[in-house]
Amino acid sequence: MDNQVIIIDFTKQDASIYVDLEVFDDVQKKTFREEVRFLDDLLYGDLVHDKRSPLSESCRIETIEYLKAYFDR
């Protein structure tokens, strides 16, 4: 099984997009569910933060790439 990203829900407000997502990290064999936020093209949230993310590095990068592609950011 590979890393998986599932978008549960999202809300757009002005220049922000709030995204509720679930991520399965294949390295850790764990699922994480959190909210992240786009402010214009910048992505915020502990789940994708380079120092605070509970995800493995490969899963974190894959999650960021997926979200940027999905929301065209």
C-alpha positions as CSV (number, residue, x, y, z in Angstrom):
1,M,0.0,0.0,0.0
2,D,1.2,3.5,-0.7
3,N,0.6,6.9,1.0
4,Q,-3.0,8.0,0.6
5,V,-4.6,11.4,0.8
6,I,-8.4,11.7,1.2
7,I,-10.0,15.2,1.2
8,I,-12.9,14.9,3.6
9,D,-14.2,18.5,3.1
10,F,-13.1,21.9,2.2
11,T,-14.4,25.5,2.5
12,K,-13.3,28.5,0.4
13,Q,-13.4,32.0,2.1
14,D,-11.9,34.9,0.1
15,A,-8.2,34.0,-0.5
16,S,-8.3,31.1,2.0
17,I,-9.2,27.4,1.5
18,Y,-9.7,25.3,4.7
19,V,-9.1,21.6,4.0
20,D,-10.1,18.7,6.3
21,L,-8.1,15.7,5.2
22,E,-7.1,12.3,6.2
23,V,-3.6,10.9,5.3
24,F,-2.4,7.4,5.5
25,D,1.4,7.3,6.0
26,D,2.7,4.1,4.5
27,V,6.1,4.3,6.3
28,Q,4.4,4.5,9.7
29,K,1.3,2.5,8.8
30,K,-0.8,5.2,10.5
31,T,-3.6,7.4,9.5
32,F,-3.7,11.1,10.5
33,R,-6.7,13.5,10.2
34,E,-6.2,17.2,10.5
35,E,-7.1,20.5,8.9
36,V,-4.7,22.6,6.7
37,R,-5.2,26.0,5.1
38,F,-4.2,27.6,1.9
39,L,-3.7,31.4,2.1
40,D,-3.3,32.3,-1.6
41,D,-0.6,29.8,-2.7
42,L,0.9,29.2,0.8
43,L,-0.1,26.0,2.7
44,Y,-0.3,26.1,6.5
45,G,-0.8,23.5,9.2
46,D,1.1,21.2,11.5
47,L,0.4,18.3,9.2
48,V,2.5,19.8,6.4
49,H,5.0,21.8,8.5
50,D,8.6,20.7,8.0
51,K,9.4,20.5,11.7
52,R,6.0,19.8,13.4
53,S,4.5,17.3,11.0
54,P,3.8,13.8,12.4
55,L,4.1,12.4,8.8
56,S,7.2,10.7,7.4
57,E,9.1,13.1,5.1
58,S,8.2,11.3,1.9
59,C,4.5,11.3,2.9
60,R,4.6,15.0,3.9
61,I,6.0,16.0,0.6
62,E,3.6,13.8,-1.3
63,T,0.7,15.3,0.6
64,I,1.8,18.8,-0.2
65,E,2.2,18.0,-3.9
66,Y,-1.2,16.4,-4.0
67,L,-3.0,19.3,-2.3
68,K,-1.3,21.9,-4.5
69,A,-2.2,20.0,-7.6
70,Y,-5.8,19.4,-6.4
71,F,-6.5,23.0,-5.6
72,D,-4.3,24.4,-8.5
73,R,-2.0,26.4,-6.2
